[in-house]
Amino acid sequence: MSRKIIATNPVAKHNYTIIDTLETGIVLSGTEIKSIRNGKVNLKDSYANIKNGEAYIYGMHISPYEHGNIFNKDPLRDRKLLLNKHEINKLIGLIKQKGYSLVPISLYFSGNFVKLELGIGKGKKLYDKREDIAKKDAQLRIQKEFGKHL
C-alpha cells in the first residue's frame, strides 16, 4: 500500500534513540479525519502511554475542522491507539525498563486509513545530542568539500 505522510514528530529522533517501531491504528472522529486530510495536525509535544491495558496518545493536536460546528472534538483530547493484547503486553514490558518511552514518529495514510508510527525509544543524554549534531555537521562539511572538487 502507498504511504502518504501527513505529519512527523521533529523532536522524536533528536530526543530519543529509537530502538523499534510499530504501526498502530488510531480512533478518530469524522471531523478529525477531515482536518487531518487538510494537514492540520501537530505531533511535536505528543507522547503515548498505556493506561488500564489500552494504549493512548496524549498531546497530539488536531485543529478543529472549519465546517465542523458542534461535531468538533477537543483538539488535544486523548486518542486511543488500536493494538492487540500481545503488542500491548510487549510494550508494557519495554516501558517498565528504565528510560524507555513510546514516542509517536509520524502520522500517515495507509490506503484510506490513518496510521501512526510509534517508536520505542530511550531518552538521549545531552552529550549524545551534541555528538549527533557534530556527526551531522562533519558529514555536511565532507559533502561540501567533495562538491567543490567535482
Secondary structure by P-SEA (a helix, b strand, c coil): cbbbbccccccccccccccbbbbbbbbbcaaaaaaaaacccccccbbbbbcccbbbbccccccccccccccccccccbbbbbbcaaaaaaaaaaaaccbbbbbbcbbbbcccbbbbbccccccccaaaaaaaaaaaaaaaaaaaaaaaac
